[in-house]
Amino acid sequence: MSTANTDLAKLAALGYLGFGVPAPYASWGRLLNDGLADLSASWVVTSAFSALVITLLLVTFIGEAIREAFDPKKFTTYK
């Protein structure tokens, strides 16, 4: 079973390797690859990497909050 975090990471990895979305569209992997090819603009790599990490953290925290809010075991008591 695949989660949103692994799907985002796979999409970025495929874009970095050149197997992502077609050329006129931007992706995090393509931004990382273009930024690493020309290190004179290091802000491209830094901003793409930061956006990817922040998005993955937000998806994780929101998913954990939703899971905890709707967890049926939290309100179950056994005698």
N, C-alpha and C positions, 0 to 999 in steps of 0.2 A: 504494500500500500504506500502510495506516495503522498507526501505532505506538501503544503504550499512552499515551505522553506527549501525543500530539496528541489522542487520544480524551478524555483527562482535561481537557485545555485546552478542547476543543470543548464538553464537557459543562458546564464552569464558565461558558463564554461564553454558551451557550444559557440556562443558569439565570439568569445576570445579566440577560439581555434579556427574560426572562419566558417562554421557550419550553422550559424544562427539565421536570423531573419535576412532578407535580401538587402542589397546595398543602399537603396534610398532611405531605409528606415534605421533609426538609431537603436542601439541596445547597449546594456552595460558592458557586455563582453567586447563589443566593437569599440566602445570608448576606451576601455582598458588597453586593448591591443593598439589602437591608434596613439594613445598617450605614451605607451611604453616604446613605441617605434620612434617617437620624437620626444626625447626627455627635456627639450628646452621649454616645453609647456607642462611642467609637472603638476600644475593645478588640474589638468584634465584627469590624470590618474587619481589624484587625491580626491577630487570631488566625486568621481564615479565610484571609487571604492567606498568612500564615506556614505554615499547614498545607498549603496548596496547593503552595507553593514547595518545602517539605521533601519532600512526597510525590513531586513531579516529579523532584527531584534524586535521591532514593532509587531510583526506578524507572530512571532513567538509569544510575546507578552499578551497580546490580545487573544490568541488561541488558548493560552493557559488560563486567562481570566474567564473566558467563556466556558471552558471545561470545568473550572472550579465553581462557577455560578450555577451550572446545571447538573452538577454531580449528584446523582441520587443517593450515593452512599453517605454523603455528608449529613443528611437528615434522617438516616435510618438508625434506629437503636435496637439492639438485641437484648433480650432478657435471658 
